[in-house]
């Protein structure tokens, strides 16, 4: 089963071992980078600036590519759950790779607010 850092309020482990990642996307940024957290306590999401426009699913593809690279997992292990056309998105990282994903690296890359 995945081991998620305790200071990652935007991550949740499901009973089957999959990990849900809540993300708030800001498209058309100068570069792709995490910039902190977004939302209210209990409903926090990773705030991520994406260097692509929200056109024809390009932002969703870029988000999956970035997350897969950040976690060191294959892109096909990450699937969108909800929010494909909104800024607030939820992605699922399959249990098969979640246990070896670099969760600590992802959390460490987020600037403290």
PDB file as gemmi writes it, atoms N, CA and C in Angstrom:
CRYST1    1.000    1.000    1.000  90.00  90.00  90.00 P 1                      
ATOM      1  N   UNK A   1       0.838  -1.189   0.000  1.00  0.00           N  
ATOM      2  CA  UNK A   1       0.000   0.000   0.000  1.00  0.00           C  
ATOM      3  C   UNK A   1       0.878   1.246   0.000  1.00  0.00           C  
ATOM      4  N   UNK A   2       0.397   2.309  -0.627  1.00  0.00           N  
ATOM      5  CA  UNK A   2       1.157   3.554  -0.737  1.00  0.00           C  
ATOM      6  C   UNK A   2       1.361   4.182   0.638  1.00  0.00           C  
ATOM      7  N   UNK A   3       2.494   4.838   0.794  1.00  0.00           N  
ATOM      8  CA  UNK A   3       2.763   5.610   1.997  1.00  0.00           C  
ATOM      9  C   UNK A   3       2.779   7.073   1.597  1.00  0.00           C  
ATOM     10  N   UNK A   4       1.771   7.789   2.037  1.00  0.00           N  
ATOM     11  CA  UNK A   4       1.631   9.200   1.687  1.00  0.00           C  
ATOM     12  C   UNK A   4       2.172  10.052   2.829  1.00  0.00           C  
ATOM     13  N   UNK A   5       2.943  11.082   2.523  1.00  0.00           N  
ATOM     14  CA  UNK A   5       3.413  11.981   3.578  1.00  0.00           C  
ATOM     15  C   UNK A   5       2.235  12.589   4.326  1.00  0.00           C  
ATOM     16  N   UNK A   6       2.333  12.727   5.647  1.00  0.00           N  
ATOM     17  CA  UNK A   6       1.213  13.239   6.437  1.00  0.00           C  
ATOM     18  C   UNK A   6       0.851  14.687   6.117  1.00  0.00           C  
ATOM     19  N   UNK A   7       1.777  15.455   5.551  1.00  0.00           N  
ATOM     20  CA  UNK A   7       1.500  16.854   5.245  1.00  0.00           C  
ATOM     21  C   UNK A   7       1.041  17.043   3.796  1.00  0.00           C  
ATOM     22  N   UNK A   8       0.323  16.064   3.268  1.00  0.00           N  
ATOM     23  CA  UNK A   8      -0.182  16.123   1.892  1.00  0.00           C  
ATOM     24  C   UNK A   8      -1.708  16.053   1.904  1.00  0.00           C  
ATOM     25  N   UNK A   9      -2.381  17.164   2.228  1.00  0.00           N  
ATOM     26  CA  UNK A   9      -3.840  17.143   2.339  1.00  0.00           C  
ATOM     27  C   UNK A   9      -4.572  16.969   1.019  1.00  0.00           C  
ATOM     28  N   UNK A  10      -3.848  17.023  -0.110  1.00  0.00           N  
ATOM     29  CA  UNK A  10      -4.480  16.876  -1.427  1.00  0.00           C  
ATOM     30  C   UNK A  10      -4.410  15.439  -1.927  1.00  0.00           C  
ATOM     31  N   UNK A  11      -3.926  14.514  -1.097  1.00  0.00           N  
ATOM     32  CA  UNK A  11      -3.822  13.097  -1.460  1.00  0.00           C  
ATOM     33  C   UNK A  11      -4.695  12.255  -0.539  1.00  0.00           C  
ATOM     34  N   UNK A  12      -5.342  11.228  -1.110  1.00  0.00           N  
ATOM     35  CA  UNK A  12      -6.147  10.290  -0.316  1.00  0.00           C  
ATOM     36  C   UNK A  12      -5.954   8.881  -0.849  1.00  0.00           C  
ATOM     37  N   UNK A  13      -5.779   7.937   0.057  1.00  0.00           N  
ATOM     38  CA  UNK A  13      -5.672   6.528  -0.337  1.00  0.00           C  
ATOM     39  C   UNK A  13      -7.052   5.894  -0.283  1.00  0.00           C  
ATOM     40  N   UNK A  14      -7.436   5.208  -1.358  1.00  0.00           N  
ATOM     41  CA  UNK A  14      -8.696   4.476  -1.370  1.00  0.00           C  
ATOM     42  C   UNK A  14      -8.468   3.077  -0.804  1.00  0.00           C  
ATOM     43  N   UNK A  15      -9.546   2.383  -0.488  1.00  0.00           N  
ATOM     44  CA  UNK A  15      -9.446   1.044   0.117  1.00  0.00           C  
ATOM     45  C   UNK A  15      -8.686   0.060  -0.756  1.00  0.00           C  
ATOM     46  N   UNK A  16      -8.784   0.221  -2.082  1.00  0.00           N  
ATOM     47  CA  UNK A  16      -8.095  -0.714  -2.983  1.00  0.00           C  
ATOM     48  C   UNK A  16      -6.621  -0.363  -3.192  1.00  0.00           C  
ATOM     49  N   UNK A  17      -6.151   0.728  -2.555  1.00  0.00           N  
ATOM     50  CA  UNK A  17      -4.748   1.119  -2.670  1.00  0.00           C  
ATOM     51  C   UNK A  17      -4.490   2.209  -3.695  1.00  0.00           C  
ATOM     52  N   UNK A  18      -5.487   2.535  -4.527  1.00  0.00           N  
ATOM     53  CA  UNK A  18      -5.334   3.657  -5.450  1.00  0.00           C  
ATOM     54  C   UNK A  18      -5.194   4.947  -4.648  1.00  0.00           C  
ATOM     55  N   UNK A  19      -4.523   5.934  -5.221  1.00  0.00           N  
ATOM     56  CA  UNK A  19      -4.372   7.232  -4.561  1.00  0.00           C  
ATOM     57  C   UNK A  19      -5.062   8.291  -5.408  1.00  0.00           C  
ATOM     58  N   UNK A  20      -5.930   9.079  -4.768  1.00  0.00           N  
ATOM     59  CA  UNK A  20      -6.598  10.188  -5.440  1.00  0.00           C  
ATOM     60  C   UNK A  20      -5.799  11.460  -5.186  1.00  0.00           C  
ATOM     61  N   UNK A  21      -5.587  12.221  -6.252  1.00  0.00           N  
ATOM     62  CA  UNK A  21      -4.828  13.468  -6.178  1.00  0.00           C  
ATOM     63  C   UNK A  21      -5.751  14.600  -6.605  1.00  0.00           C  
ATOM     64  N   UNK A  22      -5.987  15.565  -5.704  1.00  0.00           N  
ATOM     65  CA  UNK A  22      -6.804  16.730  -6.019  1.00  0.00           C  
ATOM     66  C   UNK A  22      -5.889  17.854  -6.484  1.00  0.00           C  
ATOM     67  N   UNK A  23      -6.226  18.447  -7.640  1.00  0.00           N  
ATOM     68  CA  UNK A  23      -5.384  19.478  -8.250  1.00  0.00           C  
ATOM     69  C   UNK A  23      -6.252  20.652  -8.695  1.00  0.00           C  
ATOM     70  N   UNK A  24      -5.759  21.861  -8.449  1.00  0.00           N  
ATOM     71  CA  UNK A  24      -6.365  23.081  -8.990  1.00  0.00           C  
ATOM     72  C   UNK A  24      -5.389  23.613 -10.026  1.00  0.00           C  
ATOM     73  N   UNK A  25      -5.805  23.631 -11.289  1.00  0.00           N  
ATOM     74  CA  UNK A  25      -4.923  23.974 -12.402  1.00  0.00           C  
ATOM     75  C   UNK A  25      -5.086  25.439 -12.796  1.00  0.00           C  
ATOM     76  N   UNK A  26      -3.948  26.101 -13.014  1.00  0.00           N  
ATOM     77  CA  UNK A  26      -3.920  27.454 -13.560  1.00  0.00           C  
ATOM     78  C   UNK A  26      -3.212  27.356 -14.912  1.00  0.00           C  
ATOM     79  N   UNK A  27      -3.972  27.372 -16.026  1.00  0.00           N  
ATOM     80  CA  UNK A  27      -3.360  27.211 -17.355  1.00  0.00           C  
ATOM     81  C   UNK A  27      -2.682  28.489 -17.841  1.00  0.00           C  
ATOM     82  N   UNK A  28      -1.961  28.364 -18.949  1.00  0.00           N  
ATOM     83  CA  UNK A  28      -1.281  29.483 -19.609  1.00  0.00           C  
ATOM     84  C   UNK A  28      -0.203  30.135 -18.752  1.00  0.00           C  
ATOM     85  N   UNK A  29       0.480  29.376 -17.926  1.00  0.00           N  
ATOM     86  CA  UNK A  29       1.546  29.913 -17.076  1.00  0.00           C  
ATOM     87  C   UNK A  29       2.855  29.983 -17.856  1.00  0.00           C  
ATOM     88  N   UNK A  30       3.796  30.737 -17.318  1.00  0.00           N  
ATOM     89  CA  UNK A  30       5.107  30.850 -17.952  1.00  0.00           C  
ATOM     90  C   UNK A  30       5.837  29.514 -17.937  1.00  0.00           C  
ATOM     91  N   UNK A  31       5.656  28.748 -16.854  1.00  0.00           N  
ATOM     92  CA  UNK A  31       6.225  27.398 -16.789  1.00  0.00           C  
ATOM     93  C   UNK A  31       5.375  26.531 -15.881  1.00  0.00           C  
ATOM     94  N   UNK A  32       5.498  25.230 -16.048  1.00  0.00           N  
ATOM     95  CA  UNK A  32       4.719  24.293 -15.240  1.00  0.00           C  
ATOM     96  C   UNK A  32       5.413  24.105 -13.902  1.00  0.00           C  
ATOM     97  N   UNK A  33       4.663  24.399 -12.823  1.00  0.00           N  
ATOM     98  CA  UNK A  33       5.230  24.252 -11.486  1.00  0.00           C  
ATOM     99  C   UNK A  33       4.134  24.274 -10.419  1.00  0.00           C  
ATOM    100  N   UNK A  34       4.351  23.535  -9.328  1.00  0.00           N  
ATOM    101  CA  UNK A  34       3.419  23.620  -8.210  1.00  0.00           C  
ATOM    102  C   UNK A  34       3.662  24.935  -7.468  1.00  0.00           C  
ATOM    103  N   UNK A  35       2.587  25.560  -7.001  1.00  0.00           N  
ATOM    104  CA  UNK A  35       2.737  26.855  -6.333  1.00  0.00           C  
ATOM    105  C   UNK A  35       2.082  26.890  -4.956  1.00  0.00           C  
ATOM    106  N   UNK A  36       1.731  25.747  -4.419  1.00  0.00           N  
ATOM    107  CA  UNK A  36       1.137  25.711  -3.080  1.00  0.00           C  
ATOM    108  C   UNK A  36      -0.161  24.935  -3.064  1.00  0.00           C  
ATOM    109  N   UNK A  37      -1.019  25.312  -2.139  1.00  0.00           N  
ATOM    110  CA  UNK A  37      -2.306  24.647  -1.969  1.00  0.00           C  
ATOM    111  C   UNK A  37      -3.426  25.626  -2.277  1.00  0.00           C  
ATOM    112  N   UNK A  38      -4.598  25.090  -2.615  1.00  0.00           N  
ATOM    113  CA  UNK A  38      -5.753  25.905  -2.961  1.00  0.00           C  
ATOM    114  C   UNK A  38      -6.992  25.308  -2.306  1.00  0.00           C  
ATOM    115  N   UNK A  39      -7.823  26.173  -1.729  1.00  0.00           N  
ATOM    116  CA  UNK A  39      -9.087  25.703  -1.173  1.00  0.00           C  
ATOM    117  C   UNK A  39      -9.164  25.853   0.324  1.00  0.00           C  
ATOM    118  N   UNK A  40     -10.235  25.309   0.870  1.00  0.00           N  
ATOM    119  CA  UNK A  40     -10.513  25.359   2.298  1.00  0.00           C  
ATOM    120  C   UNK A  40      -9.958  24.122   2.989  1.00  0.00           C  
ATOM    121  N   UNK A  41      -9.615  24.227   4.273  1.00  0.00           N  
ATOM    122  CA  UNK A  41      -9.179  23.021   5.003  1.00  0.00           C  
ATOM    123  C   UNK A  41     -10.217  21.903   4.867  1.00  0.00           C  
ATOM    124  N   UNK A  42      -9.738  20.707   4.629  1.00  0.00           N  
ATOM    125  CA  UNK A  42     -10.616  19.565   4.407  1.00  0.00           C  
ATOM    126  C   UNK A  42     -10.927  19.357   2.930  1.00  0.00           C  
ATOM    127  N   UNK A  43     -10.680  20.370   2.105  1.00  0.00           N  
ATOM    128  CA  UNK A  43     -10.921  20.276   0.668  1.00  0.00           C  
ATOM    129  C   UNK A  43      -9.769  20.890  -0.113  1.00  0.00           C  
ATOM    130  N   UNK A  44      -8.561  20.739   0.396  1.00  0.00           N  
ATOM    131  CA  UNK A  44      -7.399  21.343  -0.247  1.00  0.00           C  
ATOM    132  C   UNK A  44      -6.981  20.588  -1.495  1.00  0.00           C  
ATOM    133  N   UNK A  45      -6.469  21.339  -2.455  1.00  0.00           N  
ATOM    134  CA  UNK A  45      -5.952  20.771  -3.699  1.00  0.00           C  
ATOM    135  C   UNK A  45      -4.564  21.346  -3.940  1.00  0.00           C  
ATOM    136  N   UNK A  46      -3.748  20.599  -4.649  1.00  0.00           N  
ATOM    137  CA  UNK A  46      -2.456  21.090  -5.091  1.00  0.00           C  
ATOM    138  C   UNK A  46      -2.698  22.153  -6.157  1.00  0.00           C  
ATOM    139  N   UNK A  47      -2.166  23.348  -5.959  1.00  0.00           N  
ATOM    140  CA  UNK A  47      -2.294  24.422  -6.965  1.00  0.00           C  
ATOM    141  C   UNK A  47      -1.106  24.292  -7.912  1.00  0.00           C  
ATOM    142  N   UNK A  48      -1.419  24.082  -9.191  1.00  0.00           N  
ATOM    143  CA  UNK A  48      -0.387  23.820 -10.185  1.00  0.00           C  
ATOM    144  C   UNK A  48      -0.544  24.753 -11.372  1.00  0.00           C  
ATOM    145  N   UNK A  49       0.522  25.493 -11.668  1.00  0.00           N  
ATOM    146  CA  UNK A  49       0.535  26.302 -12.890  1.00  0.00           C  
ATOM    147  C   UNK A  49       0.983  25.405 -14.033  1.00  0.00           C  
ATOM    148  N   UNK A  50       0.217  25.426 -15.125  1.00  0.00           N  
ATOM    149  CA  UNK A  50       0.533  24.620 -16.310  1.00  0.00           C  
ATOM    150  C   UNK A  50       0.882  25.527 -17.482  1.00  0.00           C  
ATOM    151  N   UNK A  51       1.930  25.172 -18.203  1.00  0.00           N  
ATOM    152  CA  UNK A  51       2.420  25.980 -19.314  1.00  0.00           C  
ATOM    153  C   UNK A  51       1.685  25.665 -20.623  1.00  0.00           C  
ATOM    154  N   UNK A  52       0.439  25.320 -20.554  1.00  0.00           N  
ATOM    155  CA  UNK A  52      -0.342  25.028 -21.759  1.00  0.00           C  
ATOM    156  C   UNK A  52      -1.715  25.670 -21.639  1.00  0.00           C  
ATOM    157  N   UNK A  53      -2.347  25.973 -22.778  1.00  0.00           N  
ATOM    158  CA  UNK A  53      -3.700  26.513 -22.739  1.00  0.00           C  
ATOM    159  C   UNK A  53      -4.715  25.389 -22.520  1.00  0.00           C  
ATOM    160  N   UNK A  54      -5.893  25.734 -21.980  1.00  0.00           N  
ATOM    161  CA  UNK A  54      -6.932  24.722 -21.770  1.00  0.00           C  
ATOM    162  C   UNK A  54      -7.714  24.457 -23.046  1.00  0.00           C  
ATOM    163  N   UNK A  55      -7.036  23.957 -24.071  1.00  0.00           N  
ATOM    164  CA  UNK A  55      -7.650  23.752 -25.384  1.00  0.00           C  
ATOM    165  C   UNK A  55      -7.528  22.279 -25.786  1.00  0.00           C  
ATOM    166  N   UNK A  56      -8.638  21.690 -26.222  1.00  0.00           N  
ATOM    167  CA  UNK A  56      -8.650  20.321 -26.758  1.00  0.00           C  
ATOM    168  C   UNK A  56      -7.999  19.287 -25.833  1.00  0.00           C  
ATOM    169  N   UNK A  57      -8.140  19.444 -24.528  1.00  0.00           N  
ATOM    170  CA  UNK A  57      -7.596  18.462 -23.591  1.00  0.00           C  
ATOM    171  C   UNK A  57      -6.096  18.547 -23.383  1.00  0.00           C  
ATOM    172  N   UNK A  58      -5.445  19.561 -23.958  1.00  0.00           N  
ATOM    173  CA  UNK A  58      -3.992  19.683 -23.823  1.00  0.00           C  
ATOM    174  C   UNK A  58      -3.568  19.869 -22.364  1.00  0.00           C  
ATOM    175  N   UNK A  59      -4.346  20.621 -21.598  1.00  0.00           N  
ATOM    176  CA  UNK A  59      -4.012  20.840 -20.195  1.00  0.00           C  
ATOM    177  C   UNK A  59      -4.103  19.529 -19.406  1.00  0.00           C  
ATOM    178  N   UNK A  60      -5.122  18.726 -19.687  1.00  0.00           N  
ATOM    179  CA  UNK A  60      -5.256  17.439 -18.997  1.00  0.00           C  
ATOM    180  C   UNK A  60      -4.094  16.516 -19.333  1.00  0.00           C  
ATOM    181  N   UNK A  61      -3.694  16.479 -20.600  1.00  0.00           N  
ATOM    182  CA  UNK A  61      -2.565  15.644 -21.005  1.00  0.00           C  
ATOM    183  C   UNK A  61      -1.277  16.126 -20.349  1.00  0.00           C  
ATOM    184  N   UNK A  62      -1.084  17.452 -20.305  1.00  0.00           N  
ATOM    185  CA  UNK A  62       0.114  18.011 -19.683  1.00  0.00           C  
ATOM    186  C   UNK A  62       0.130  17.728 -18.184  1.00  0.00           C  
ATOM    187  N   UNK A  63      -1.028  17.796 -17.544  1.00  0.00           N  
ATOM    188  CA  UNK A  63      -1.128  17.511 -16.113  1.00  0.00           C  
ATOM    189  C   UNK A  63      -0.733  16.061 -15.831  1.00  0.00           C  
ATOM    190  N   UNK A  64      -1.252  15.130 -16.596  1.00  0.00           N  
ATOM    191  CA  UNK A  64      -0.919  13.713 -16.401  1.00  0.00           C  
ATOM    192  C   UNK A  64       0.565  13.477 -16.656  1.00  0.00           C  
ATOM    193  N   UNK A  65       1.099  14.094 -17.705  1.00  0.00           N  
ATOM    194  CA  UNK A  65       2.533  13.966 -18.000  1.00  0.00           C  
ATOM    195  C   UNK A  65       3.384  14.490 -16.840  1.00  0.00           C  
ATOM    196  N   UNK A  66       3.028  15.679 -16.321  1.00  0.00           N  
ATOM    197  CA  UNK A  66       3.780  16.293 -15.222  1.00  0.00           C  
ATOM    198  C   UNK A  66       3.712  15.426 -13.967  1.00  0.00           C  
ATOM    199  N   UNK A  67       2.505  14.968 -13.622  1.00  0.00           N  
ATOM    200  CA  UNK A  67       2.351  14.165 -12.405  1.00  0.00           C  
ATOM    201  C   UNK A  67       3.114  12.846 -12.519  1.00  0.00           C  
ATOM    202  N   UNK A  68       3.022  12.191 -13.669  1.00  0.00           N  
ATOM    203  CA  UNK A  68       3.750  10.929 -13.875  1.00  0.00           C  
ATOM    204  C   UNK A  68       5.251  11.148 -13.730  1.00  0.00           C  
ATOM    205  N   UNK A  69       5.752  12.222 -14.325  1.00  0.00           N  
ATOM    206  CA  UNK A  69       7.186  12.531 -14.223  1.00  0.00           C  
ATOM    207  C   UNK A  69       7.572  12.833 -12.772  1.00  0.00           C  
ATOM    208  N   UNK A  70       6.755  13.632 -12.080  1.00  0.00           N  
ATOM    209  CA  UNK A  70       7.045  14.014 -10.692  1.00  0.00           C  
ATOM    210  C   UNK A  70       7.069  12.806  -9.754  1.00  0.00           C  
ATOM    211  N   UNK A  71       6.175  11.848 -10.012  1.00  0.00           N  
ATOM    212  CA  UNK A  71       6.082  10.667  -9.146  1.00  0.00           C  
ATOM    213  C   UNK A  71       6.983   9.530  -9.602  1.00  0.00           C  
ATOM    214  N   UNK A  72       7.498   9.620 -10.833  1.00  0.00           N  
ATOM    215  CA  UNK A  72       8.328   8.542 -11.360  1.00  0.00           C  
ATOM    216  C   UNK A  72       7.523   7.297 -11.684  1.00  0.00           C  
ATOM    217  N   UNK A  73       6.314   7.510 -12.216  1.00  0.00           N  
ATOM    218  CA  UNK A  73       5.441   6.389 -12.587  1.00  0.00           C  
ATOM    219  C   UNK A  73       5.044   6.544 -14.059  1.00  0.00           C  
ATOM    220  N   UNK A  74       4.579   5.464 -14.710  1.00  0.00           N  
ATOM    221  CA  UNK A  74       4.142   5.582 -16.108  1.00  0.00           C  
ATOM    222  C   UNK A  74       2.856   6.404 -16.229  1.00  0.00           C  
ATOM    223  N   UNK A  75       2.737   7.116 -17.336  1.00  0.00           N  
ATOM    224  CA  UNK A  75       1.542   7.944 -17.558  1.00  0.00           C  
ATOM    225  C   UNK A  75       0.262   7.118 -17.568  1.00  0.00           C  
ATOM    226  N   UNK A  76       0.334   5.888 -18.057  1.00  0.00           N  
ATOM    227  CA  UNK A  76      -0.886   5.076 -18.141  1.00  0.00           C  
ATOM    228  C   UNK A  76      -1.365   4.597 -16.773  1.00  0.00           C  
ATOM    229  N   UNK A  77      -0.603   4.868 -15.714  1.00  0.00           N  
ATOM    230  CA  UNK A  77      -1.028   4.518 -14.354  1.00  0.00           C  
ATOM    231  C   UNK A  77      -1.864   5.634 -13.726  1.00  0.00           C  
ATOM    232  N   UNK A  78      -2.013   6.753 -14.450  1.00  0.00           N  
ATOM    233  CA  UNK A  78      -2.758   7.906 -13.939  1.00  0.00           C  
ATOM    234  C   UNK A  78      -3.968   8.138 -14.834  1.00  0.00           C  
ATOM    235  N   UNK A  79      -5.144   8.201 -14.212  1.00  0.00           N  
ATOM    236  CA  UNK A  79      -6.369   8.423 -14.973  1.00  0.00           C  
ATOM    237  C   UNK A  79      -7.168   9.563 -14.354  1.00  0.00           C  
ATOM    238  N   UNK A  80      -7.826  10.361 -15.198  1.00  0.00           N  
ATOM    239  CA  UNK A  80      -8.693  11.414 -14.664  1.00  0.00           C  
ATOM    240  C   UNK A  80      -9.940  10.806 -14.040  1.00  0.00           C  
ATOM    241  N   UNK A  81     -10.357  11.351 -12.904  1.00  0.00           N  
ATOM    242  CA  UNK A  81     -11.574  10.892 -12.239  1.00  0.00           C  
ATOM    243  C   UNK A  81     -12.697  11.889 -12.467  1.00  0.00           C  
ATOM    244  N   UNK A  82     -12.374  13.168 -12.259  1.00  0.00           N  
ATOM    245  CA  UNK A  82     -13.384  14.213 -12.485  1.00  0.00           C  
ATOM    246  C   UNK A  82     -12.705  15.541 -12.781  1.00  0.00           C  
ATOM    247  N   UNK A  83     -13.483  16.454 -13.366  1.00  0.00           N  
ATOM    248  CA  UNK A  83     -13.003  17.802 -13.619  1.00  0.00           C  
ATOM    249  C   UNK A  83     -12.265  17.996 -14.922  1.00  0.00           C  
ATOM    250  N   UNK A  84     -12.535  17.158 -15.923  1.00  0.00           N  
ATOM    251  CA  UNK A  84     -11.786  17.267 -17.177  1.00  0.00           C  
ATOM    252  C   UNK A  84     -11.942  18.627 -17.848  1.00  0.00           C  
ATOM    253  N   UNK A  85     -13.060  19.321 -17.623  1.00  0.00           N  
ATOM    254  CA  UNK A  85     -13.253  20.627 -18.249  1.00  0.00           C  
ATOM    255  C   UNK A  85     -13.239  21.774 -17.236  1.00  0.00           C  
ATOM    256  N   UNK A  86     -12.847  21.511 -16.007  1.00  0.00           N  
ATOM    257  CA  UNK A  86     -12.780  22.581 -15.004  1.00  0.00           C  
ATOM    258  C   UNK A  86     -11.358  22.707 -14.468  1.00  0.00           C  
ATOM    259  N   UNK A  87     -11.135  23.734 -13.687  1.00  0.00           N  
ATOM    260  CA  UNK A  87      -9.801  23.923 -13.104  1.00  0.00           C  
ATOM    261  C   UNK A  87      -9.543  22.935 -11.968  1.00  0.00           C  
ATOM    262  N   UNK A  88     -10.587  22.568 -11.259  1.00  0.00           N  
ATOM    263  CA  UNK A  88     -10.453  21.622 -10.154  1.00  0.00           C  
ATOM    264  C   UNK A  88     -10.553  20.213 -10.730  1.00  0.00           C  
ATOM    265  N   UNK A  89      -9.509  19.439 -10.544  1.00  0.00           N  
ATOM    266  CA  UNK A  89      -9.442  18.101 -11.133  1.00  0.00           C  
ATOM    267  C   UNK A  89      -9.093  17.075 -10.061  1.00  0.00           C  
ATOM    268  N   UNK A  90      -9.460  15.853 -10.335  1.00  0.00           N  
ATOM    269  CA  UNK A  90      -9.060  14.748  -9.464  1.00  0.00           C  
ATOM    270  C   UNK A  90      -8.511  13.643 -10.357  1.00  0.00           C  
ATOM    271  N   UNK A  91      -7.344  13.155  -9.991  1.00  0.00           N  
ATOM    272  CA  UNK A  91      -6.684  12.099 -10.749  1.00  0.00           C  
ATOM    273  C   UNK A  91      -6.494  10.885  -9.858  1.00  0.00           C  
ATOM    274  N   UNK A  92      -6.479   9.710 -10.476  1.00  0.00           N  
ATOM    275  CA  UNK A  92      -6.264   8.464  -9.738  1.00  0.00           C  
ATOM    276  C   UNK A  92      -4.934   7.870 -10.172  1.00  0.00           C  
ATOM    277  N   UNK A  93      -4.096   7.551  -9.170  1.00  0.00           N  
ATOM    278  CA  UNK A  93      -2.843   6.832  -9.415  1.00  0.00           C  
ATOM    279  C   UNK A  93      -3.107   5.400  -8.995  1.00  0.00           C  
ATOM    280  N   UNK A  94      -2.916   4.462  -9.919  1.00  0.00           N  
ATOM    281  CA  UNK A  94      -3.273   3.071  -9.640  1.00  0.00           C  
ATOM    282  C   UNK A  94      -2.437   2.490  -8.507  1.00  0.00           C  
ATOM    283  N   UNK A  95      -3.058   1.602  -7.763  1.00  0.00           N  
ATOM    284  CA  UNK A  95      -2.401   0.962  -6.624  1.00  0.00           C  
ATOM    285  C   UNK A  95      -1.147   0.209  -7.049  1.00  0.00           C  
ATOM    286  N   UNK A  96      -1.138  -0.285  -8.278  1.00  0.00           N  
ATOM    287  CA  UNK A  96       0.003  -1.067  -8.763  1.00  0.00           C  
ATOM    288  C   UNK A  96       1.304  -0.271  -8.733  1.00  0.00           C  
ATOM    289  N   UNK A  97       1.221   1.045  -8.920  1.00  0.00           N  
ATOM    290  CA  UNK A  97       2.436   1.867  -8.901  1.00  0.00           C  
ATOM    291  C   UNK A  97       2.488   2.830  -7.714  1.00  0.00           C  
ATOM    292  N   UNK A  98       1.360   3.040  -7.051  1.00  0.00           N  
ATOM    293  CA  UNK A  98       1.289   4.028  -5.971  1.00  0.00           C  
ATOM    294  C   UNK A  98       2.263   3.725  -4.835  1.00  0.00           C  
ATOM    295  N   UNK A  99       2.498   2.450  -4.572  1.00  0.00           N  
ATOM    296  CA  UNK A  99       3.377   2.095  -3.455  1.00  0.00           C  
ATOM    297  C   UNK A  99       4.838   2.441  -3.720  1.00  0.00           C  
ATOM    298  N   UNK A 100       5.207   2.616  -4.988  1.00  0.00           N  
ATOM    299  CA  UNK A 100       6.598   2.970  -5.283  1.00  0.00           C  
ATOM    300  C   UNK A 100       6.742   4.373  -5.864  1.00  0.00           C  
ATOM    301  N   UNK A 101       5.667   5.151  -5.844  1.00  0.00           N  
ATOM    302  CA  UNK A 101       5.713   6.523  -6.359  1.00  0.00           C  
ATOM    303  C   UNK A 101       6.479   7.423  -5.397  1.00  0.00           C  
ATOM    304  N   UNK A 102       7.047   8.484  -5.935  1.00  0.00           N  
ATOM    305  CA  UNK A 102       7.863   9.425  -5.152  1.00  0.00           C  
ATOM    306  C   UNK A 102       6.985  10.503  -4.524  1.00  0.00           C  
ATOM    307  N   UNK A 103       6.116  10.110  -3.598  1.00  0.00           N  
ATOM    308  CA  UNK A 103       5.193  11.054  -2.956  1.00  0.00           C  
ATOM    309  C   UNK A 103       5.955  12.118  -2.186  1.00  0.00           C  
ATOM    310  N   UNK A 104       7.025  11.720  -1.497  1.00  0.00           N  
ATOM    311  CA  UNK A 104       7.808  12.689  -0.723  1.00  0.00           C  
ATOM    312  C   UNK A 104       8.392  13.762  -1.633  1.00  0.00           C  
ATOM    313  N   UNK A 105       8.864  13.355  -2.822  1.00  0.00           N  
ATOM    314  CA  UNK A 105       9.425  14.316  -3.775  1.00  0.00           C  
ATOM    315  C   UNK A 105       8.356  15.306  -4.246  1.00  0.00           C  
ATOM    316  N   UNK A 106       7.153  14.807  -4.484  1.00  0.00           N  
ATOM    317  CA  UNK A 106       6.059  15.668  -4.922  1.00  0.00           C  
ATOM    318  C   UNK A 106       5.737  16.700  -3.850  1.00  0.00           C  
ATOM    319  N   UNK A 107       5.597  16.255  -2.612  1.00  0.00           N  
ATOM    320  CA  UNK A 107       5.261  17.167  -1.516  1.00  0.00           C  
ATOM    321  C   UNK A 107       6.402  18.156  -1.276  1.00  0.00           C  
ATOM    322  N   UNK A 108       7.638  17.712  -1.391  1.00  0.00           N  
ATOM    323  CA  UNK A 108       8.791  18.593  -1.181  1.00  0.00           C  
ATOM    324  C   UNK A 108       8.874  19.694  -2.245  1.00  0.00           C  
ATOM    325  N   UNK A 109       8.316  19.441  -3.430  1.00  0.00           N  
ATOM    326  CA  UNK A 109       8.377  20.427  -4.516  1.00  0.00           C  
ATOM    327  C   UNK A 109       7.370  21.571  -4.339  1.00  0.00           C  
ATOM    328  N   UNK A 110       6.455  21.429  -3.383  1.00  0.00           N  
ATOM    329  CA  UNK A 110       5.412  22.425  -3.182  1.00  0.00           C  
ATOM    330  C   UNK A 110       5.924  23.507  -2.233  1.00  0.00           C  
ATOM    331  N   UNK A 111       5.920  24.770  -2.681  1.00  0.00           N  
ATOM    332  CA  UNK A 111       6.365  25.842  -1.785  1.00  0.00           C  
ATOM    333  C   UNK A 111       5.422  25.994  -0.602  1.00  0.00           C  
ATOM    334  N   UNK A 112       5.968  26.305   0.543  1.00  0.00           N  
ATOM    335  CA  UNK A 112       5.143  26.551   1.734  1.00  0.00           C  
ATOM    336  C   UNK A 112       4.452  27.893   1.592  1.00  0.00           C  
ATOM    337  N   UNK A 113       3.211  27.928   1.998  1.00  0.00           N  
ATOM    338  CA  UNK A 113       2.454  29.193   1.890  1.00  0.00           C  
ATOM    339  C   UNK A 113       2.711  30.068   3.081  1.00  0.00           C  
TER     340      UNK A 113                                                      
END                                                                             
